[in-house]
Amino acid sequence: MIGQLAFRNLTYRPWRSVLLFFGFGVGVAVMIVLLSIGEALLSQARNEKLVGGGSVTVLPEGLDVEVMKTGGIGGLFFSIDHASFLYRQLFASPRFAKEIAAVAPQIEGRVLYVRAADGKEYPVNASGEIPSATIAVGAAPEIIQGKWENDDGDRRWVEPTMAELRHEIDHFHIPSDSVADRDTWAEWHYFNVLSEGGKHWAFVSFIVAGDVTGTKWSGQLGITLREQATGNGQPAAGNGQRATVGATRRFGSTLDRSRVRFSTTDANLVFGDSHVTVLPDGDYEVVASAREQSGAGSSGGRITLNLRVHPAPYAYFPGVSMGSGGFVSGYTVPGLRASASGTLCVDGSCEQLTNAQSYHDHNWGVWRGVTWDWGASRAGQYTFLYGRVYPPDSTVSVPPVLVYLIDSLGFRAVFRPKLISYEDGRTVQAGATVLRVPSRASFLDVRGDDTLRVDLSIEDAIATKTENGRAHPYFIQMKGTARISGRIEGAPLTGTGAGFFETYR
């Protein structure tokens, strides 16, 4: 009976029947889609590899999200280098406070191996996150019992004190077993300070040199004091007046390892009666004293300095360590833009420095046959750092230049110029040798819509003979003026300031 009624209704009102069938079909299709979506959401909610909360997930460049979630080979060992630096200087920085409400660093589904007391190893699925940050993005788990809050390690990762930050990036290192040529291992604290008139400056290096895994190593304190030359190094200056030759005085001492204290957990360094100490507020106390090294023109004098070096907030480079085979070269800059106050005394005559332009970096690695191009300078409201390292026997390829730019809020941009164009228009004396060294240099790069051009005008230079056998055995230290131009995010980029630069000839 029901089938007969349905057939007669279909033949009596065919268009109405078609419309009803179509509506019923659409309703069933929508229900199937919704059930499928609900099932997918439920499956994802149970997926231990899913990172929850927030609106945007940041991953390493080139990593496919689906590959990561499904456990593909491309997602096995991914990580974001310097994640804490990115958190502090980008996502949680004052620069983006209006655009970014909260940021939560999270690690999900990493395999770790736990060794039990009986010696057996067990694979475990580990996760890591900062409780306060995860709560801020709305991804906090349901706490059934106990507390879920930041511990001291979480606090240091998110917001370390200035002293903790210095120790984190500025501590010393021990070469690994894979490092070859350990006898050429060296690591050092380096400071420079420019007098308020800009007419003289000092380079200060606290160097730990040799194989620190054994007994064949020592400490070397070196201080170079330079009175700036005028002119271009030629007999006469461009205005017809005679150029003056800058005076360079070198002071130093070598200390037995028993008088040296360095640490792989903090940045403090003791060199006998001299030291570098990180103060509670994050400033550096730099105390050094050394005799003038013997040589032509040496007066046997003495230099003593007692400085407090204050790095500007956000003005640091977190550091890189690169290498292949047994070669290692590491570098970090805790004080890219800094000021120094204190006294600098030479032969009993003292100069009082107040907020003098200063800089501090830290280097480590093996250095036989290694050369580099390097520079750091202020440029108005900006400060920039550039550099590239030539490993031993690197005669074929020329590594690109890394340019790191900051302003008062910290990291601003990175550029990678391919070349540095030098104009060797100056001459300097290195012993009995007269060298042509840069009078100008420039480099530029375009990164999408952002552009940067840097022009260096060299005002003075020092040449030092290094080990024999190098294609470029003379180490050139320069002081000059840097001028930057270009655009970042559509805004003009401009600035001029004093800086220090290095290369080899």
Disulfide bonds with the S-S distance in Angstrom:
Cys345-Cys350 1.98
